[in-house]
Amino acid sequence: MLVVCHRYVRLTVTLFVGLTSHASYAQECAPAHWTDTSQIKIVIASVEFPAHDNFSDDLRGQVMRNVEEREITIDAATPDSDWLDELSEVTARDTLMNAGYFHAQLRTIPFLIRAEAHQRTYAVRIEADTGPLFRLSAVYFENAIVFTNDELKKQARLTSGEPFSLAGTRRAIESIARLYRTKGYIDATIEPVVQVDDEKQQIDLTSN
């Protein structure tokens, strides 16, 4: 969960190969309303990107794999907007944010290829503004008990200068929580605050 306040973010853990669009698809977005209540599987057959964007081939590949491998099952009456929002925000945007593009914004456009009784097959086009690449500047531990700052930094395995990653931050939090549990602190809660410096394109991570 992210709660943004000014330029600070508090994180709490509970938490293509380039293609150009040249194919013609049968229909954009959702088909007519379905009349039954059965489960529908959503299959993403292909992912395409604009010909001129600022994605590296590696980043395109990551986004493509994560989107195509996403397993989506919905009720037949569920509008496409529901699963599409999740695909955009949870899968595609998270991939960009984990690569250091903290302010990434994107638009995912579905094209229906085939509609069957229990499956809909789509191609999707992802148009994204990655924004600048943010790097981790420093990691601080305030009011640390039991363990020293050096011990906690070693446990976190976060390196200054590397692209800032939400997934990496989550892993660090979980790792530190496990470390505290070895000393009997089974209810340890780690709530890091992320301070974003847009001018320097850097992020400081402070754990309380």
C-alpha atoms as one frame of an Amber mdcrd trajectory, in Angstrom:
protein
   0.000   0.000   0.000   1.364   3.418  -0.888   0.244   6.554   0.928   1.646
   9.685  -0.701   2.007  12.869   1.335   3.860  15.737  -0.334   7.092  14.132
  -1.510   7.070  11.310   1.024   5.697   7.807   0.614   5.087   5.341   3.443
   5.242   1.670   2.527   3.639  -0.965   4.701   4.200  -4.619   3.893   1.161
  -6.882   3.992   2.007  -6.174   0.002   8.973  -6.896 -25.736  11.059  -7.669
 -27.691  10.011  -4.446 -29.436   6.906  -4.704 -31.550   5.168  -2.142 -33.690
   1.421  -2.089 -34.065   0.609  -3.206 -37.594  -2.035  -5.902 -37.105  -5.749
  -5.373 -37.467  -7.889  -6.623 -34.619 -11.555  -7.405 -34.624 -12.652  -5.063
 -31.869 -11.336  -2.754 -29.154 -12.396  -3.230 -25.529 -15.264  -5.399 -24.353
 -17.816  -7.427 -26.280 -21.533  -7.130 -25.559 -22.770  -8.042 -22.072 -22.591
 -11.693 -21.223 -25.783 -13.278 -20.018 -24.426 -16.142 -17.888 -22.502 -16.115
 -14.608 -19.747 -18.576 -15.539 -16.058 -17.863 -15.121 -14.200 -16.355 -18.040
 -10.476 -16.733 -18.569  -8.700 -13.702 -20.039  -5.777 -14.599 -22.280  -3.282
 -11.960 -23.430  -2.008 -13.330 -26.725   0.349 -10.489 -27.568   1.677  -7.193
 -26.261   2.601  -4.331 -28.541   4.238  -0.962 -27.996   4.423   2.256 -30.001
   7.242   2.301 -32.534   8.925   5.270 -30.865   9.130   5.051 -27.095  11.962
   5.215 -24.578  11.809   1.584 -23.475  14.934  -0.510 -23.668  14.554  -3.928
 -25.279  15.099  -5.511 -21.860  12.356  -3.419 -20.257   9.939  -4.199 -23.090
  10.696  -7.864 -22.606  10.015  -7.685 -18.868   6.703  -5.910 -19.359   5.660
  -8.295 -22.115   6.454 -11.424 -20.104   4.720 -10.173 -16.957   1.599  -9.122
 -18.853   1.321 -12.270 -20.979   1.929 -14.555 -17.977  -0.651 -12.830 -15.798
  -3.458 -15.238 -14.938  -6.830 -13.491 -15.065 -10.189 -15.106 -14.388 -13.364
 -13.054 -14.050 -17.110 -13.453 -13.814 -18.730 -13.299 -17.225 -20.551 -10.081
 -16.353 -17.394  -8.279 -15.149 -16.556  -5.296 -17.385 -13.186  -5.242 -19.104
 -12.273  -2.075 -17.223 -11.886  -4.070 -13.991  -9.282  -6.572 -15.149  -7.661
  -4.022 -17.427  -7.048  -1.616 -14.536  -5.417  -4.422 -12.569  -3.309  -5.439
 -15.552  -2.173  -1.848 -16.054  -1.548  -0.818 -12.453  -0.563  -4.059 -10.740
   1.340  -5.782 -13.521   2.628  -3.369 -16.151   3.152  -0.279 -13.990   4.727
  -2.293 -11.166   7.221  -3.672 -13.674   8.245  -0.142 -14.620   8.429   1.005
 -10.995  10.581  -1.987 -10.102  12.977  -0.912 -12.847  13.377   2.536 -11.252
  10.679   4.462 -13.122   8.948   5.719  -9.997   6.628   8.155 -11.794   5.712
   5.872 -14.686   2.300   6.475 -16.229   0.775   4.200 -18.824  -2.313   3.431
 -20.852  -3.208  -0.125 -21.804  -5.539  -0.583 -24.768  -7.190  -4.001 -25.273
  -8.148  -5.421 -28.644 -10.481  -8.387 -28.627  -9.217 -11.144 -30.926 -11.576
 -13.970 -30.061 -14.555 -14.479 -27.724 -15.506 -17.989 -26.688 -17.869 -19.350
 -24.072 -15.273 -19.481 -21.313 -12.363 -17.541 -22.711 -11.628 -14.162 -24.259
  -8.371 -13.634 -26.104  -6.885 -10.168 -26.432  -3.938  -8.309 -27.805  -2.971
  -5.267 -25.747  -1.104  -2.140 -26.676   0.855  -0.399 -23.932   1.546   3.295
 -24.287   3.744   4.550 -21.473   5.534   7.618 -20.245   8.245   6.128 -18.070
   9.416   9.464 -16.714  12.965   9.746 -15.339  14.916   6.858 -13.864  15.184
   7.139 -10.067  18.056   5.638  -8.125  18.376   4.737  -4.473  20.432   7.424
  -2.773  20.713   6.260   0.829  19.150   3.922   3.384  18.683   5.077   6.980
  17.517   3.243  10.085  16.194   5.488  12.834  15.607   4.379  16.429  17.042
   0.965  15.647  17.062  -1.511  18.535  18.664  -4.939  18.987  20.622  -4.645
  15.734  23.092  -2.010  14.562  22.567   0.103  11.447  25.293  -1.848   9.667
  23.610  -5.162  10.502  20.263  -3.907   9.234  21.766  -2.526   6.016  23.493
  -5.837   5.398  20.199  -7.659   5.932  18.324  -5.272   3.616  20.738  -5.862
   0.720  19.981  -2.496  -0.857  22.780  -0.717  -2.699  23.055   3.045  -3.129
  23.080   4.029  -6.787  20.995   1.120  -8.048  17.613   1.801  -9.698  14.983
   2.148  -6.992  12.709  -0.891  -6.885   9.452  -1.292  -4.986   9.862  -5.063
  -5.094  13.400  -4.768  -3.760  12.165  -2.520  -0.966   9.449  -5.015  -0.037
  12.000  -7.826   0.047  14.267  -5.734   2.278  11.421  -5.009   4.706  10.432
  -8.663   4.872  14.052  -9.702   5.394  14.500  -7.265   8.290  11.239  -8.409
   9.864  12.485 -12.013   9.694  15.729 -10.928  11.363  13.821  -9.377  14.261
  11.717 -12.511  14.622  14.893 -14.491  15.299  15.181 -12.417  18.486  11.561
 -12.948  19.499  10.046  -9.807  17.992   7.305 -11.719  16.193   5.077  -8.666
  15.712   7.812  -6.415  14.336   6.394  -3.902  11.840   8.750  -2.082   9.483
   7.336   1.126   7.987   9.906   2.775   5.733   9.377   6.292   4.451  10.478
   7.042   0.894  11.716  10.578   0.271  11.699  11.469  -3.407  14.042  14.103
  -4.833  12.627  14.859  -8.278  15.402  17.293  -9.140  18.222  14.835  -8.500
  16.103  11.813  -9.486  17.081  10.112  -6.256  15.186   8.374  -3.462  16.137
   8.075   0.205  14.704   5.227   2.240  14.270   5.757   5.990  13.034   2.983
   8.269  11.488   3.733  11.644
